[in-house]
Amino acid sequence: DVSTTSNLGANVTTTGNQTYNGAVIISANIALSGGSQLLFGGTVDSSDTAATTDARTLTTTFTETEFDGIVGGTYALGALDINGALDLDAAISGAASIDVSTTSNLGANVTTTGTQTYTGASTLSTDTTLTTTSSNVTFGATVDSDAALTKRDLTIDTGGTTATIQFVGAVGDTVPLDVITITGNLDLNAGIANAAGITVQSDMTVNEDITTTGAQTYNGDVIVAGDAILTTTNSKITFNGTVNSESSEANDLGLVVGTSEVEFNGIVGGVANGGLGAIAITGALNLDAAISSAASLSVSTTSDLGASVTTTGAQSYTGNVTISEDVSITTSGGNVTFDGNVNTNSSASSSNSTLTYGYSGDTGYASASSYAVTITANQTVTRIQMFGGSGGNGGCDGQCGSDTGRPGYLDATVNISDTTLNIAVGGGGGTGASNVNWNTAGGAAGVNALNSSFNGGAGGRAGSNGSSGAGGGGGAASLVEVGSGSGIYLVAGGAGGGGAGRFQNGTPGENTYAANGTSYTGANGQDVGGSRDGGGAGGGG
């Protein structure tokens, strides 16, 4: 027990405790070993010279090492190696590195030029900032605040984008943290529970769930290395970088924001083999960069689509949808469902915005009903473009010369009430049909003839490759089924094959069929039972 200052230039070994109440100078690389506790009551510095070669290492072996004075505040230490627990009540403001073998009670900031490793459970007893110079920070076990009523902030600043912060144990699972701020790359191998919020300035790899009461912001690129759910309490989740799955794993990503929204500002699933699994959003979606590869997408409330969405499976938009840019909604298998209003004329969007949706695929499908689109609209829906199949080997929009074009099924049901719908419907690029059912409840409604068109089975099978005048094989006829109500419709036949376009209404005589809004030109010029067929345009060779 030393009551005043100490100059330690050699090792000290005891069977009991060691206490240094005054300022301590470490004048050589030393090791202190003993029993239950090592206590530094004053400051701890290297030799009193500014030469970097005098940054002395300190190794302690006690049940607990406690610092009550600033460490390295005048002259930084070298490596600080603590075998046992750490009780930090004053800042470590200068050291080369720190390594704690068991538990840590962090009641002050830690600044090192090199790595920081906290192997055992860590408890924050104050708002804490850990700083390195482009070096890693690793928590090998749990991280918690010291009391539920005083949640603690954790800020980790690695001084750049090359270092990694790794959490191996659960964060805040016993006693939540307050705001977590990460300047550096985050490698999350355990969940974060009930923090106030989290911001990651650089890249993140996430293997587990993150739950916060406040906002979550990820400014770098995100790798989803395992199925993960990110949850807030009615607060926003923002991705400012790309989001991809671990290569070839297609991991699921759940996003729960309540009354708030999820915003994507970087491409999702854009790297090779980086497509996500199911993306499930409980809340709103604000999409400003494409979802270019995912298994499926579901949104429980509103969606603002400023970029395209491509999935292999279903897409479901439960709330109202605003189209703020020209976008394509594409699936290679599964339904696309719009349960709310689809609006492309909001103040946030161009009046020329167009929603294009349908499916694309390389193989045939059993039926059109397997790949359906449903829109229920109680307000104006404008500039919607639907396409059927993806061209394939038919009609020269795939590979000419084959006679096995893919089916072009697209089965759409549109429920509209007192609304104007400007629609362009493209038939199947292979041999299939595009079938659209319009249900016009409540009287007047329909498709605006001046801005709408319907192309029947386009393409079909290619004829003699390169031969003039050898017409393509007939694409399947396509049908538009119109419920009761008045309207004017424009019908055109298939653009590259013999398939006809057809409108059929539930109550004969209530609808007028027109080309260019004035007169009808088609296979026959009479209204037959409320149906019209548009003759297909001549097929090319």
TIZALO-270900 format. One record per residue (C-alpha): residue number from 1; residue in three letters; x, y negated, z. Coordinates in nm, 3 decimals. Each point is the difference from the previous one (the first is absolute). Example, Ala and Ser with C-alpha at 12.3 -4.5 7.8 and 13.67 -1.06 7.14 Angstrom:
2
num,residuo,xx,yy,zz
1,ALA,1.230,0.450,0.780
2,SER,0.137,-0.344,-0.066
//
This chain:
541
num,residuo,xx,yy,zz
1,ASP,0.000,0.000,0.000
2,VAL,0.166,-0.319,-0.121
3,SER,-0.152,-0.321,0.135
4,THR,0.156,-0.252,-0.242
5,THR,0.182,0.021,-0.335
6,SER,0.162,0.309,-0.150
7,ASN,0.261,0.049,-0.271
8,LEU,-0.024,0.359,-0.114
9,GLY,0.300,0.122,-0.197
10,ALA,-0.027,0.371,0.082
11,ASN,-0.255,0.276,0.057
12,VAL,-0.192,0.029,0.326
13,THR,-0.146,0.332,0.122
14,THR,-0.206,0.044,0.317
15,THR,-0.241,0.257,0.141
16,GLY,-0.245,-0.271,0.100
17,ASN,-0.123,-0.332,-0.134
18,GLN,0.206,-0.290,-0.132
19,THR,-0.107,-0.364,0.048
20,TYR,0.170,-0.306,-0.152
21,ASN,-0.179,-0.310,0.132
22,GLY,0.212,-0.268,-0.166
23,ALA,0.112,-0.066,-0.355
24,VAL,0.184,0.292,-0.161
25,ILE,0.279,-0.020,-0.257
26,ILE,0.071,0.318,-0.200
27,SER,0.369,-0.027,-0.091
28,ALA,0.044,0.348,-0.148
29,ASN,-0.214,0.274,-0.149
30,ILE,-0.136,0.160,0.318
31,ALA,-0.237,0.266,0.133
32,LEU,-0.195,-0.033,0.325
33,SER,-0.141,0.321,0.152
34,GLY,-0.191,0.073,0.318
35,GLY,-0.328,0.094,0.162
36,SER,-0.347,-0.150,-0.016
37,GLN,0.058,-0.362,-0.098
38,LEU,0.246,-0.239,-0.158
39,LEU,-0.101,-0.363,0.067
40,PHE,0.143,-0.310,-0.165
41,GLY,-0.137,-0.298,0.195
42,GLY,0.181,-0.264,-0.206
43,THR,0.119,-0.053,-0.354
44,VAL,0.206,0.259,-0.188
45,ASP,0.252,-0.109,-0.267
46,SER,0.307,0.125,-0.181
47,SER,0.342,-0.152,0.074
48,ASP,-0.005,-0.378,0.009
49,THR,0.130,-0.054,-0.351
50,ALA,-0.184,-0.058,-0.322
51,ALA,0.209,0.256,-0.189
52,THR,-0.228,0.266,-0.146
53,THR,0.254,0.271,0.085
54,ASP,-0.085,-0.056,0.367
55,ALA,-0.365,0.112,-0.040
56,ARG,0.024,0.274,0.261
57,THR,-0.207,0.318,0.004
58,LEU,-0.193,0.094,0.312
59,THR,-0.117,0.357,0.071
60,THR,-0.218,0.065,0.304
61,THR,-0.113,0.333,0.146
62,PHE,-0.262,-0.044,0.271
63,THR,-0.362,0.093,0.049
64,GLU,-0.072,-0.368,-0.073
65,THR,0.202,-0.299,-0.115
66,GLU,-0.150,-0.340,0.087
67,PHE,0.100,-0.337,-0.143
68,ASP,-0.125,-0.308,0.191
69,GLY,0.237,-0.246,-0.170
70,ILE,0.056,-0.083,-0.366
71,VAL,0.224,0.246,-0.184
72,GLY,0.245,-0.133,-0.258
73,GLY,-0.127,-0.355,0.030
74,THR,0.349,-0.152,0.001
75,TYR,0.212,0.273,-0.160
76,ALA,-0.175,0.290,-0.167
77,LEU,0.054,0.360,0.100
78,GLY,0.083,0.277,-0.238
79,ALA,-0.208,0.317,0.004
80,LEU,-0.229,0.035,0.302
81,ASP,-0.059,0.370,0.069
82,ILE,-0.243,0.077,0.282
83,ASN,-0.027,0.362,0.112
84,GLY,-0.318,-0.012,0.203
85,ALA,-0.280,-0.254,0.024
86,LEU,0.019,-0.373,-0.076
87,ASP,-0.171,-0.266,0.213
88,LEU,0.053,-0.326,-0.189
89,ASP,-0.103,-0.316,0.185
90,ALA,0.228,-0.245,-0.183
91,ALA,0.088,-0.033,-0.366
92,ILE,0.270,0.194,-0.175
93,SER,0.100,-0.290,-0.222
94,GLY,0.320,0.138,-0.145
95,ALA,0.112,0.360,-0.056
96,ALA,0.117,0.213,-0.289
97,SER,-0.269,0.262,0.063
98,ILE,-0.211,0.162,0.271
99,ASP,-0.091,0.364,0.055
100,VAL,-0.225,0.110,0.289
101,SER,-0.029,0.374,0.062
102,THR,-0.321,0.006,0.207
103,THR,-0.270,-0.258,0.083
104,SER,0.019,-0.376,-0.052
105,ASN,-0.182,-0.280,0.181
106,LEU,0.043,-0.300,-0.227
107,GLY,-0.062,-0.320,0.191
108,ALA,0.215,-0.221,-0.222
109,ASN,0.130,-0.038,-0.354
110,VAL,0.279,0.207,-0.152
111,THR,0.237,-0.131,-0.270
112,THR,0.265,0.218,-0.163
113,THR,0.198,-0.008,-0.320
114,GLY,-0.043,0.375,-0.041
115,THR,-0.259,0.264,0.076
116,GLN,-0.238,0.027,0.291
117,THR,-0.119,0.344,0.115
118,TYR,-0.254,0.061,0.276
119,THR,-0.025,0.377,0.028
120,GLY,-0.250,0.034,0.283
121,ALA,-0.334,-0.166,0.067
122,SER,0.015,-0.381,-0.017
123,THR,-0.211,-0.243,0.203
124,LEU,-0.027,-0.371,-0.079
125,SER,-0.033,-0.207,0.317
126,THR,0.005,-0.331,-0.189
127,ASP,-0.034,-0.124,-0.358
128,THR,0.315,0.145,-0.154
129,THR,0.212,-0.076,-0.305
130,LEU,0.258,0.250,-0.124
131,THR,0.251,-0.140,-0.250
132,THR,0.270,0.167,-0.208
133,THR,0.216,-0.104,-0.293
134,SER,-0.131,0.223,-0.279
135,SER,0.012,0.304,0.230
136,ASN,-0.257,0.261,0.099
137,VAL,-0.220,0.001,0.310
138,THR,-0.127,0.343,0.111
139,PHE,-0.258,0.091,0.263
140,GLY,0.023,0.373,0.065
141,ALA,-0.309,0.022,0.222
142,THR,-0.309,-0.199,0.097
143,VAL,-0.017,-0.380,0.023
144,ASP,-0.253,-0.167,0.233
145,SER,-0.073,-0.322,0.184
146,ASP,0.039,0.008,0.378
147,ALA,-0.360,-0.098,0.081
148,ALA,-0.324,0.003,-0.197
149,LEU,-0.093,-0.353,0.111
150,THR,0.332,-0.142,-0.124
151,LYS,0.059,0.147,-0.344
152,ARG,0.350,-0.080,-0.122
153,ASP,0.119,-0.125,-0.338
154,LEU,0.273,0.196,-0.175
155,THR,0.208,-0.177,-0.265
156,ILE,0.276,0.188,-0.179
157,ASP,0.226,-0.204,-0.228
158,THR,0.267,0.189,-0.191
159,GLY,0.119,-0.309,-0.184
160,GLY,-0.075,0.124,-0.350
161,THR,-0.171,0.267,-0.206
162,THR,0.258,0.281,0.014
163,ALA,-0.048,0.125,0.358
164,THR,-0.274,0.231,0.127
165,ILE,-0.211,-0.005,0.314
166,GLN,-0.110,0.351,0.093
167,PHE,-0.274,0.101,0.244
168,VAL,0.013,0.372,0.079
169,GLY,-0.248,-0.012,0.290
170,ALA,-0.346,-0.153,0.029
171,VAL,-0.014,-0.378,0.040
172,GLY,-0.250,-0.142,0.250
173,ASP,-0.180,0.330,0.049
174,THR,0.009,-0.029,0.382
175,VAL,0.010,-0.380,0.040
176,PRO,-0.044,-0.202,-0.324
177,LEU,0.242,-0.259,-0.130
178,ASP,-0.105,-0.347,-0.107
179,VAL,0.135,-0.131,-0.333
180,ILE,0.262,0.210,-0.180
181,THR,0.224,-0.184,-0.247
182,ILE,0.255,0.192,-0.206
183,THR,0.264,-0.178,-0.209
184,GLY,0.156,0.293,-0.176
185,ASN,-0.115,0.338,-0.126
186,LEU,-0.241,0.200,0.218
187,ASP,0.014,0.381,0.014
188,LEU,-0.310,0.102,0.194
189,ASN,0.000,0.365,0.105
190,ALA,-0.253,-0.043,0.281
191,GLY,-0.320,-0.197,0.037
192,ILE,-0.041,-0.359,0.117
193,ALA,-0.305,-0.028,0.226
194,ASN,-0.202,-0.309,0.094
195,ALA,0.261,-0.268,-0.062
196,ALA,-0.121,-0.356,-0.048
197,GLY,0.144,-0.012,-0.351
198,ILE,0.297,0.100,-0.213
199,THR,0.210,-0.170,-0.267
200,VAL,0.272,0.182,-0.194
201,GLN,0.214,-0.231,-0.211
202,SER,0.182,0.268,-0.201
203,ASP,-0.082,0.353,-0.113
204,MET,-0.191,0.256,0.205
205,THR,-0.032,0.379,0.002
206,VAL,-0.313,0.108,0.187
207,ASN,-0.065,0.355,0.118
208,GLU,-0.260,-0.069,0.269
209,ASP,-0.294,-0.223,0.088
210,ILE,0.023,-0.368,0.095
211,THR,-0.272,-0.162,0.211
212,THR,-0.010,-0.370,0.084
213,THR,-0.262,-0.242,0.122
214,GLY,0.137,-0.271,-0.227
215,ALA,0.142,-0.027,-0.349
216,GLN,0.252,0.227,-0.167
217,THR,0.236,-0.145,-0.262
218,TYR,0.250,0.200,-0.205
219,ASN,0.217,-0.228,-0.212
220,GLY,0.228,0.266,-0.146
221,ASP,-0.066,0.322,-0.186
222,VAL,-0.185,0.277,0.184
223,ILE,0.056,0.376,-0.030
224,VAL,-0.281,0.218,0.136
225,ALA,0.201,0.304,0.114
226,GLY,-0.292,0.174,0.171
227,ASP,-0.376,-0.042,0.019
228,ALA,-0.052,-0.325,0.192
229,ILE,-0.284,-0.222,0.121
230,LEU,0.061,-0.371,0.062
231,THR,-0.266,-0.157,0.222
232,THR,-0.077,-0.352,0.121
233,THR,-0.285,-0.151,0.197
234,ASN,-0.163,-0.213,-0.269
235,SER,0.337,-0.135,-0.111
236,LYS,0.174,-0.004,-0.336
237,ILE,0.254,0.249,-0.135
238,THR,0.229,-0.149,-0.267
239,PHE,0.242,0.185,-0.226
240,ASN,0.229,-0.248,-0.178
241,GLY,0.225,0.267,-0.152
242,THR,-0.063,0.323,-0.182
243,VAL,-0.169,0.298,0.166
244,ASN,0.097,0.353,-0.104
245,SER,-0.019,0.349,0.139
246,GLU,0.307,0.202,0.084
247,SER,0.103,0.151,-0.333
248,SER,-0.238,0.271,-0.127
249,GLU,-0.194,0.017,0.330
250,ALA,-0.311,-0.211,-0.078
251,ASN,-0.055,-0.086,0.367
252,ASP,-0.330,-0.152,0.111
253,LEU,-0.028,-0.359,0.124
254,GLY,-0.291,-0.113,0.216
255,LEU,-0.052,-0.371,0.065
256,VAL,-0.253,-0.107,0.264
257,VAL,-0.056,-0.376,0.035
258,GLY,-0.365,-0.033,0.108
259,THR,-0.135,-0.335,-0.117
260,SER,0.333,-0.108,-0.148
261,GLU,0.180,0.102,-0.320
262,VAL,0.293,0.193,-0.142
263,GLU,0.214,-0.194,-0.247
264,PHE,0.238,0.161,-0.249
265,ASN,0.247,-0.240,-0.163
266,GLY,0.235,0.270,-0.128
267,ILE,-0.066,0.294,-0.233
268,VAL,-0.131,0.314,0.169
269,GLY,0.129,0.337,-0.122
270,GLY,0.204,-0.157,-0.276
271,VAL,0.323,0.199,0.027
272,ALA,0.051,0.342,-0.157
273,ASN,-0.155,0.273,0.219
274,GLY,-0.095,-0.267,0.252
275,GLY,-0.376,0.016,-0.038
276,LEU,-0.199,-0.007,0.322
277,GLY,-0.262,0.248,0.109
278,ALA,-0.337,-0.131,0.114
279,ILE,-0.015,-0.373,0.079
280,ALA,-0.292,-0.058,0.238
281,ILE,-0.075,-0.361,0.096
282,THR,-0.246,-0.068,0.282
283,GLY,-0.050,-0.368,-0.064
284,ALA,0.052,-0.223,-0.302
285,LEU,0.255,0.026,-0.282
286,ASN,0.188,-0.292,-0.154
287,LEU,0.195,0.150,-0.289
288,ASP,0.257,-0.228,-0.163
289,ALA,0.228,0.273,-0.140
290,ALA,-0.090,0.324,-0.172
291,ILE,-0.070,0.328,0.171
292,SER,0.169,0.196,-0.276
293,SER,-0.007,0.349,0.152
294,ALA,-0.208,0.144,0.284
295,ALA,-0.215,0.306,0.054
296,SER,-0.308,-0.208,0.086
297,LEU,-0.115,-0.337,0.131
298,SER,-0.290,-0.090,0.226
299,VAL,-0.093,-0.345,0.131
300,SER,-0.272,-0.035,0.263
301,THR,-0.083,-0.370,-0.049
302,THR,0.081,-0.260,-0.266
303,SER,0.271,0.020,-0.265
304,ASP,0.179,-0.280,-0.187
305,LEU,0.162,0.170,-0.297
306,GLY,0.278,-0.209,-0.148
307,ALA,0.185,0.301,-0.138
308,SER,-0.070,0.343,-0.144
309,VAL,-0.059,0.325,0.188
310,THR,0.103,0.344,-0.126
311,THR,-0.080,0.318,0.191
312,THR,-0.013,0.369,-0.074
313,GLY,-0.321,0.036,0.201
314,ALA,-0.299,-0.202,0.110
315,GLN,-0.027,-0.374,0.062
316,SER,-0.271,-0.139,0.226
317,TYR,-0.074,-0.371,0.050
318,THR,-0.276,-0.023,0.261
319,GLY,-0.033,-0.378,0.030
320,ASN,-0.023,-0.277,-0.258
321,VAL,0.282,-0.018,-0.252
322,THR,0.152,-0.319,-0.143
323,ILE,0.209,0.029,-0.317
324,SER,0.257,-0.279,0.017
325,GLU,0.212,0.116,-0.298
326,ASP,-0.044,0.234,-0.297
327,VAL,0.041,0.341,0.162
328,SER,-0.028,0.368,-0.090
329,ILE,-0.150,0.259,0.232
330,THR,0.127,0.339,-0.112
331,THR,-0.035,0.352,0.134
332,SER,0.110,0.329,-0.151
333,GLY,-0.258,0.193,0.201
334,GLY,-0.273,-0.102,0.244
335,ASN,-0.277,-0.255,0.030
336,VAL,0.031,-0.378,-0.001
337,THR,-0.275,-0.154,0.214
338,PHE,-0.097,-0.365,0.043
339,ASP,-0.271,-0.024,0.268
340,GLY,-0.007,-0.379,0.026
341,ASN,-0.019,-0.292,-0.240
342,VAL,0.272,-0.040,-0.262
343,ASN,0.078,-0.365,-0.066
344,THR,0.250,-0.142,-0.247
345,ASN,-0.124,-0.357,0.015
346,SER,0.097,-0.098,0.352
347,SER,0.182,-0.326,0.065
348,ALA,0.315,0.202,0.060
349,SER,0.001,0.161,-0.340
350,SER,0.017,-0.078,-0.367
351,SER,-0.329,0.002,-0.185
352,ASN,0.169,0.228,-0.251
353,SER,0.095,0.267,0.253
354,THR,-0.082,0.350,-0.113
355,LEU,-0.035,0.323,0.193
356,THR,0.095,0.306,-0.202
357,TYR,-0.069,0.341,0.144
358,GLY,-0.023,0.360,-0.102
359,TYR,0.231,0.299,0.011
360,SER,0.300,0.128,-0.186
361,GLY,0.131,0.352,-0.008
362,ASP,0.195,0.254,-0.199
363,THR,-0.240,0.292,0.025
364,GLY,-0.370,0.062,-0.055
365,TYR,-0.252,-0.027,0.280
366,ALA,-0.307,0.205,0.078
367,SER,-0.260,-0.273,-0.016
368,ALA,-0.054,-0.371,-0.016
369,SER,-0.161,0.001,0.345
370,SER,0.333,0.096,0.153
371,TYR,0.135,-0.343,-0.086
372,ALA,-0.274,-0.247,0.079
373,VAL,-0.024,-0.371,0.064
374,THR,-0.278,-0.152,0.208
375,ILE,-0.068,-0.373,0.033
376,THR,-0.281,-0.140,0.211
377,ALA,-0.037,-0.371,-0.064
378,ASN,-0.246,-0.247,0.147
379,GLN,0.176,-0.301,-0.146
380,THR,0.157,-0.088,-0.332
381,VAL,0.254,0.246,-0.129
382,THR,0.201,-0.127,-0.294
383,ARG,0.260,0.115,-0.248
384,ILE,0.022,0.369,0.081
385,GLN,0.182,0.225,-0.244
386,MET,-0.027,0.378,0.020
387,PHE,0.205,0.253,-0.189
388,GLY,-0.046,0.370,-0.042
389,GLY,0.282,0.241,-0.066
390,SER,0.361,-0.097,-0.045
391,GLY,0.035,0.049,-0.372
392,GLY,0.196,0.319,0.008
393,ASN,0.058,0.171,-0.329
394,GLY,-0.312,-0.132,-0.166
395,GLY,-0.065,-0.303,-0.216
396,CYS,0.365,-0.099,-0.047
397,ASP,0.009,-0.186,0.332
398,GLY,0.191,0.294,0.140
399,GLN,0.193,0.238,-0.224
400,CYS,-0.146,0.035,-0.349
401,GLY,-0.032,0.331,-0.172
402,SER,-0.147,0.207,0.282
403,ASP,-0.355,0.126,-0.007
404,THR,-0.033,0.043,0.377
405,GLY,-0.075,-0.347,0.129
406,ARG,-0.066,-0.034,0.374
407,PRO,-0.355,-0.056,0.124
408,GLY,-0.086,-0.360,0.070
409,TYR,-0.250,0.035,0.280
410,LEU,-0.095,-0.304,0.199
411,ASP,-0.329,0.022,0.185
412,ALA,-0.104,-0.336,0.141
413,THR,-0.309,-0.093,0.197
414,VAL,-0.075,-0.370,0.042
415,ASN,-0.281,-0.112,0.229
416,ILE,-0.080,-0.364,-0.071
417,SER,-0.274,-0.231,0.118
418,ASP,-0.071,-0.343,-0.152
419,THR,0.348,-0.031,-0.133
420,THR,0.186,-0.056,-0.324
421,LEU,0.257,0.259,-0.091
422,ASN,0.258,-0.057,-0.273
423,ILE,0.136,0.343,-0.078
424,ALA,0.238,0.155,-0.255
425,VAL,-0.019,0.379,-0.003
426,GLY,0.260,0.201,-0.191
427,GLY,-0.071,0.354,-0.106
428,GLY,0.226,0.296,0.060
429,GLY,0.333,-0.011,-0.175
430,GLY,-0.024,0.373,-0.056
431,THR,-0.312,0.198,-0.082
432,GLY,-0.204,-0.092,0.305
433,ALA,-0.269,-0.253,0.077
434,SER,-0.044,-0.305,0.220
435,ASN,-0.333,0.021,0.182
436,VAL,-0.131,-0.307,0.181
437,ASN,-0.326,-0.023,0.196
438,TRP,-0.140,-0.350,0.059
439,ASN,-0.269,-0.019,0.267
440,THR,-0.166,-0.342,-0.013
441,ALA,-0.219,-0.027,0.306
442,GLY,-0.226,-0.299,0.043
443,GLY,-0.086,-0.099,-0.354
444,ALA,0.212,-0.227,-0.213
445,ALA,0.366,0.084,-0.021
446,GLY,0.212,0.187,-0.244
447,VAL,0.310,-0.032,-0.205
448,ASN,0.085,-0.333,-0.159
449,ALA,0.007,0.075,-0.370
450,LEU,0.227,-0.287,-0.094
451,ASN,0.280,0.129,0.218
452,SER,-0.063,0.372,0.013
453,SER,0.079,0.289,-0.223
454,PHE,-0.014,0.375,0.006
455,ASN,0.231,0.219,-0.204
456,GLY,-0.102,0.360,-0.032
457,GLY,0.234,0.296,-0.013
458,ALA,0.310,-0.161,-0.143
459,GLY,0.262,0.188,-0.187
460,GLY,-0.087,0.364,0.016
461,ARG,0.252,0.239,-0.151
462,ALA,0.244,-0.134,-0.252
463,GLY,-0.056,0.098,-0.362
464,SER,0.267,0.087,-0.250
465,ASN,0.306,-0.170,0.132
466,GLY,0.073,-0.303,-0.215
467,SER,-0.252,0.092,-0.272
468,SER,-0.199,-0.291,-0.134
469,GLY,-0.373,0.029,0.048
470,ALA,0.003,0.322,0.201
471,GLY,-0.240,-0.099,0.272
472,GLY,0.058,0.097,0.357
473,GLY,-0.217,0.260,0.159
474,GLY,-0.310,-0.124,0.177
475,GLY,0.038,-0.111,0.358
476,ALA,-0.281,0.096,0.233
477,ALA,-0.298,-0.231,0.005
478,SER,-0.007,-0.235,0.296
479,LEU,-0.310,-0.106,0.189
480,VAL,-0.108,-0.306,0.194
481,GLU,-0.310,0.073,0.209
482,VAL,-0.187,-0.320,0.092
483,GLY,-0.259,-0.013,0.277
484,SER,-0.321,-0.202,-0.026
485,GLY,0.047,-0.372,-0.056
486,SER,0.057,-0.240,-0.284
487,GLY,0.328,-0.075,-0.161
488,ILE,0.192,-0.033,-0.325
489,TYR,0.271,0.251,-0.084
490,LEU,0.271,0.021,-0.261
491,VAL,0.084,0.345,-0.138
492,ALA,0.291,0.104,-0.221
493,GLY,0.104,0.343,-0.115
494,GLY,0.329,0.175,0.057
495,ALA,0.295,-0.203,-0.126
496,GLY,0.203,0.284,-0.139
497,GLY,-0.222,0.304,-0.020
498,GLY,-0.350,0.108,-0.077
499,GLY,-0.146,-0.021,0.348
500,ALA,-0.302,-0.226,0.041
501,GLY,-0.066,-0.253,0.271
502,ARG,-0.346,0.024,0.151
503,PHE,-0.213,-0.210,0.232
504,GLN,-0.306,0.155,0.157
505,ASN,-0.241,-0.174,0.235
506,GLY,-0.247,0.153,0.240
507,THR,-0.304,-0.192,-0.124
508,PRO,-0.023,-0.025,-0.383
509,GLY,-0.052,-0.339,-0.156
510,GLU,0.124,-0.218,0.287
511,ASN,0.350,-0.045,-0.133
512,THR,0.139,-0.164,-0.311
513,TYR,0.309,0.145,-0.163
514,ALA,0.216,-0.239,-0.197
515,ALA,0.336,-0.035,-0.165
516,ASN,0.166,-0.336,0.067
517,GLY,-0.313,-0.108,0.183
518,THR,-0.215,-0.038,-0.314
519,SER,-0.067,0.321,-0.189
520,TYR,0.066,0.370,0.030
521,THR,0.219,0.192,-0.242
522,GLY,0.025,0.374,0.047
523,ALA,-0.081,0.345,-0.130
524,ASN,-0.371,-0.073,-0.012
525,GLY,-0.170,-0.331,0.032
526,GLN,-0.307,0.091,0.200
527,ASP,-0.075,0.013,0.372
528,VAL,-0.061,0.369,0.064
529,GLY,-0.142,0.073,0.345
530,GLY,0.200,-0.274,0.163
531,SER,0.330,0.137,-0.133
532,ARG,0.258,-0.125,-0.245
533,ASP,0.299,0.166,-0.157
534,GLY,0.289,-0.197,-0.141
535,GLY,0.166,0.160,-0.298
536,GLY,0.367,0.078,0.044
537,ALA,0.252,-0.202,-0.195
538,GLY,0.178,0.194,-0.271
539,GLY,0.277,0.218,0.132
540,GLY,0.349,-0.061,-0.124
541,GLY,0.243,0.266,-0.106
//
